[in-house]
Amino acid sequence: MRKLVKKMAARGDMNAGPVIVKWRSQTGTPGNPNRESSQADETWQDHEQEYQAFIHYVSAGASTYQRHSEVQVGDVILDFPGNIDLRDKRHPQFIIDDSGTVYVRKDAGVELMQTWDVRCNGVPITMTLLLRPQAGTLHTPAAAE
């Protein structure tokens, strides 16, 4: 088992590290679109929080997750501690490294999600998310120059 862990670390397939999560929340009340004189009293607030997560980059030949059709090369699987709940975050964006790539949640099937989240006596131990790169945010070395 130790040899396998060392191989994965050497290839960079799996690692634990910081994940920055960004989201927006709305406060106030929206205006009534059916009334011309109605004014909105709503504001959007940007939030950013750093969490620690176990990070798995899905790559060809290095992942058994590809047997599920929703998991593709280039996706990222994050395992957060069970005490972190991101369900109330609207359209969260995830920044995992300094490449500038922004990831967003990707729909995963019920069967897959049931195999990922770990619970003990009803208490969540881990929360797993499947992410995909957000369109237009992939940064390549050529684009950075």
C-alpha positions as CSV (number, residue, x, y, z in Angstrom):
1,M,0.0,0.0,0.0
2,R,2.8,2.4,0.8
3,K,4.4,1.8,-2.6
4,L,1.0,2.7,-4.3
5,V,0.7,5.9,-2.3
6,K,4.3,6.9,-3.2
7,K,3.6,6.2,-6.9
8,M,0.5,8.3,-6.9
9,A,2.3,11.2,-5.1
10,A,5.2,11.0,-7.6
11,R,2.8,11.2,-10.5
12,G,0.8,14.0,-8.9
13,D,-2.5,12.1,-9.3
14,M,-3.6,12.7,-5.7
15,N,-2.8,15.2,-3.1
16,A,-4.3,17.1,-0.2
17,G,-4.2,20.8,-0.3
18,P,-6.0,24.2,-0.1
19,V,-9.1,24.8,-2.2
20,I,-10.5,28.3,-2.5
21,V,-14.2,28.4,-2.9
22,K,-15.9,31.6,-4.2
23,W,-19.6,32.2,-4.3
24,R,-22.2,35.1,-4.2
25,S,-25.1,35.6,-1.9
26,Q,-28.1,37.9,-2.4
27,T,-29.5,40.1,0.3
28,G,-32.5,42.4,0.3
29,T,-35.6,42.0,-1.9
30,P,-35.8,42.0,-5.6
31,G,-38.0,44.5,-7.4
32,N,-41.4,43.5,-8.9
33,P,-40.9,43.0,-12.7
34,N,-44.6,43.6,-13.1
35,R,-44.6,47.1,-11.7
36,E,-42.8,49.9,-13.5
37,S,-42.3,51.9,-10.3
38,S,-41.0,49.0,-8.3
39,Q,-37.4,49.3,-7.2
40,A,-35.1,46.6,-6.2
41,D,-33.5,46.6,-2.8
42,E,-31.1,43.8,-3.3
43,T,-27.4,43.5,-3.3
44,W,-24.9,40.8,-4.1
45,Q,-22.1,40.0,-1.9
46,D,-19.0,38.1,-2.9
47,H,-17.5,35.5,-0.6
48,E,-14.3,33.6,-0.5
49,Q,-13.2,30.8,1.8
50,E,-10.2,28.5,1.9
51,Y,-10.8,24.9,2.8
52,Q,-8.5,21.8,2.9
53,A,-9.5,18.9,0.7
54,F,-8.2,15.7,-0.8
55,I,-7.7,16.4,-4.5
56,H,-7.8,13.9,-7.3
57,Y,-7.1,14.9,-10.9
58,V,-8.8,12.5,-13.3
59,S,-6.2,11.5,-15.9
60,A,-6.1,8.8,-18.5
61,G,-4.9,5.4,-17.2
62,A,-4.4,6.7,-13.7
63,S,-8.0,6.6,-12.5
64,T,-10.6,3.9,-12.0
65,Y,-13.3,6.6,-11.7
66,Q,-13.5,6.7,-15.5
67,R,-15.8,3.6,-15.5
68,H,-18.6,6.0,-14.7
69,S,-19.7,7.9,-17.8
70,E,-20.0,11.2,-15.9
71,V,-16.3,11.3,-14.9
72,Q,-14.0,12.4,-17.7
73,V,-10.3,13.2,-18.1
74,G,-9.7,16.7,-16.8
75,D,-12.3,16.5,-14.1
76,V,-11.4,17.0,-10.5
77,I,-12.8,15.0,-7.5
78,L,-12.6,16.8,-4.1
79,D,-13.1,15.1,-0.8
80,F,-13.9,17.6,2.0
81,P,-14.1,16.8,5.7
82,G,-17.7,16.0,6.6
83,N,-18.1,19.1,8.7
84,I,-17.9,21.3,5.7
85,D,-21.2,21.9,4.0
86,L,-21.2,23.6,0.6
87,R,-24.8,22.9,-0.3
88,D,-26.0,26.4,0.6
89,K,-23.4,28.1,-1.7
90,R,-25.0,29.4,-4.9
91,H,-23.0,28.6,-8.0
92,P,-19.7,28.1,-6.2
93,Q,-16.4,28.3,-8.1
94,F,-13.3,26.3,-7.0
95,I,-9.7,27.4,-7.4
96,I,-7.3,24.6,-6.7
97,D,-3.9,25.8,-7.7
98,D,-2.1,28.8,-9.2
99,S,-2.9,27.9,-12.8
100,G,-5.9,30.2,-12.8
101,T,-8.2,27.4,-13.7
102,V,-11.7,27.8,-12.2
103,Y,-13.7,24.6,-11.6
104,V,-17.5,24.3,-11.1
105,R,-19.7,21.5,-9.9
106,K,-20.5,18.8,-12.4
107,D,-23.7,16.6,-12.2
108,A,-23.0,13.1,-11.1
109,G,-25.3,10.2,-11.0
110,V,-27.1,9.0,-7.9
111,E,-25.2,5.7,-7.9
112,L,-21.8,7.4,-8.1
113,M,-22.6,9.9,-5.4
114,Q,-23.9,7.2,-3.0
115,T,-20.6,5.4,-3.3
116,W,-18.5,8.5,-2.5
117,D,-19.9,10.2,0.5
118,V,-18.8,8.5,3.7
119,R,-21.1,8.4,6.7
120,C,-20.8,6.7,10.1
121,N,-24.0,6.3,12.2
122,G,-25.6,9.1,10.0
123,V,-22.7,11.5,10.7
124,P,-20.9,12.7,7.5
125,I,-17.2,11.8,7.5
126,T,-16.5,13.1,4.0
127,M,-18.3,15.1,1.3
128,T,-17.2,14.4,-2.2
129,L,-17.8,16.7,-5.2
130,L,-17.2,16.1,-8.9
131,L,-15.9,19.3,-10.7
132,R,-15.2,20.2,-14.3
133,P,-13.1,23.2,-15.6
134,Q,-15.3,26.2,-16.2
135,A,-15.4,27.2,-19.9
136,G,-12.9,29.9,-20.7
137,T,-10.7,29.6,-17.6
138,L,-8.2,27.0,-18.7
139,H,-4.8,28.7,-18.7
140,T,-2.0,27.2,-20.7
141,P,1.7,28.2,-20.6
142,A,1.3,29.7,-24.1
143,A,-1.7,31.8,-23.0
144,A,0.2,33.1,-19.9
145,E,3.1,34.5,-21.9
